[in-house]
Amino acid sequence: MATTGILRSRRSAAELHAIASVEREIRAIDPTAGLKYLRDFREAYRTYQRVLAPGDVGHEIAKSGIVLVGDYHALPNSQRYLASLLRDPELHQRPVVLGVETIFSRDQHILEEWFRREIDEDELRQRIRFELDWGYEWAPFYELLSAARDHCASIYGLDCMPREDMRKIGSRDRHAADKIAELRRRHSGALILVLFGESHLAPQHLPALLQQRLPAERMLTVLQNVDALYWRAAGEARDHVEAVEVRENVLCVFNATPLEKYEHYRLYLNRWGGSGNDHSAPDLGPTLYNLIEGMVRFLGINQYSPHNTTQPRLLVDLMPEVYSRSSDALLRRLLSRKGFTAEHRRSMLRQVRERGSVYLTPINAVYARQFRMTSAAEDATRFLHQACRGLPNLCNGRALALHTAPQTAPVTRPLDKDDAFYMTVFEHALAFFGSRILYPARPALRDTDIADLFDVTREDLELQTALPFTDAVEALDFLIQHRQHDFRDNRRARRQTPSPESPAPVAPAFTGYKYEYVAERLGYLIGNDLYDGYLEGRLTTAALRKLFLTHIEQPGVAREAYVQLRTRLRSAPRP
């Protein structure tokens, strides 16, 4: 395994490329980033003492009296993390009370009416002036409130005006400290969880004020996704670090990446910069183009190259169209005009509902309903893989015939079923690889994950695979047997006795969604092998760029490229 520094550099390279553009745009729009109050937070948390095991954070919270949880307001995962904590039975050995910055303490009576179910969600949202006084996404915050109503003794608003005047932010901290101390007097034996903006949790801000008011209280600060700690944790020799201990009574959990955080914030800045009453879907075009730029720079691609040998030709002219403020009806009309069959249209709409977005290969466009980092990173990589080959599947308005993989259209020269299968697998492999390069927090998929599915119940297997039980078992059997096959034997046999009868990988005799499931899972497995090989230094960016440039749409190429890749990675199943 590579050293900590090398591992951190490899794991973070594409993210750092992509985040640089976002940070420049944010600094140009948001003048508060350099204020001392915000610098206090960034400078306080630069390193950590140790990596925590799963479950350690919950144990520490359960032992504490008051827990301050840092909130990055623009990031839905920040609010959803605390909602998940409220559902954890370990925390409910005693009453739990929730305090939130989002609601002014002056509106406590409105919150209590909702808590008693006297008013509904819409009335609560309107009366607390959520859009006017807060302006971030309602759904994750309401998910938190709902979890608190189901599992907590009470909910309290903790904030006061003015929110827009940074000169008064110290007064807001003092007000919040007074309100939290009041909660302790009112709920003497309860666990008090407080969600407050992360910059308020610098040691000299709200934590110090609370310590002055409640010197005997056992307090814990739980930060979320602090940049410096995230980049440092990228050097750990594990797929994903869930949490670290920063110092005594200070922890940090990771449920998003810095790139994910700042892309969400940029979307809000762009929305706020438009019409004051514009609550339409955000423009996701800049986000997709920035992810593409991150992959382009990671792979060392020259967007302006006029050649199509070691570089794609004029990549800058091939950028996809992004539909992000469109209805499903518009997508149906668009697909119908471009010759997509009814089956294709249903498949695309299903993918949008499940993933939030989809790359439409035959028209070189991304249709995005919402920003989800995993899906967006995949879509960006799928485009780049097509563009590196000159968009070979672009239909240019010609009618499409039925094809087994919904993301692709028929190529100009027909492929046999084996080439078609391995072309789809190869595309899935690079898409998964690229998504992990841009979003290392995406969970790995390894052979053990496939084997573990045999240990779940019949109902869970059908749920996790979306296949009938018999089909699911057959699909898993194929995946396991295929992954256990040593393709180096194929190449040795072909060198010794070159003939059409030499062993070669063949496509499974599956159809419909069963075929799609196997192709995607097999692609994701090899994509994860690629990612591991890159981290371990067995694949350079030049070698990876060559994979993106390989014309797998030509007869015989996809299958051979797949065998070469498996051989190079020596892909025996990982323990």
Secondary structure, DSSP 8 states (H G I E B T S, - for coil): ---HHHHHHHHHHHHHHHHHHHHHHHHHH-GGGG-HHHHHHHHH-S--SEE--TTHHHHHHHH-SEEEEEE-TT-HHHHHHHHHHHT-GGGGGS-EEEEEEEEEGGGHHHHHHHHTTSS-HHHHHHHTTHHHHT-S-HHHHHHHHHHHHHH-SEEEEEE-S-SS-GGGHHHHHHHHHHHHHHHHHHSTTSEEEEEEEGGGGSTTTHHHHHHHH-TT--EEEEEE--HHHHHHHTTSSSS---EEEEETTEEEE-SS-HHHHHHHHHHHHHHHTS-TT--S----HHHHHHHHHHHHHHHT--TT-S-SSSS-TTGGGG--EEE-S--HHHHHHHHHHTT--HHHHHHHHHHHHHHSEEEEGGGTEEEESS--HHHHHHHHHHHHHHHHTT-TT--TT------SSTT----SS---HHHHHHHHHHHHHHHHHHHHHH-TTS----HHHHHHGGGS-HHHHHHHH-S-HHHHHHHHHHHHHHHHS-HHHHHHHHHHS-STTS------S--HHHHHHHHHHHHHHHHHHHHHHHHTTSS-HHHHHHHHH--TTSTTHHHHHHHHHHHHHT-----
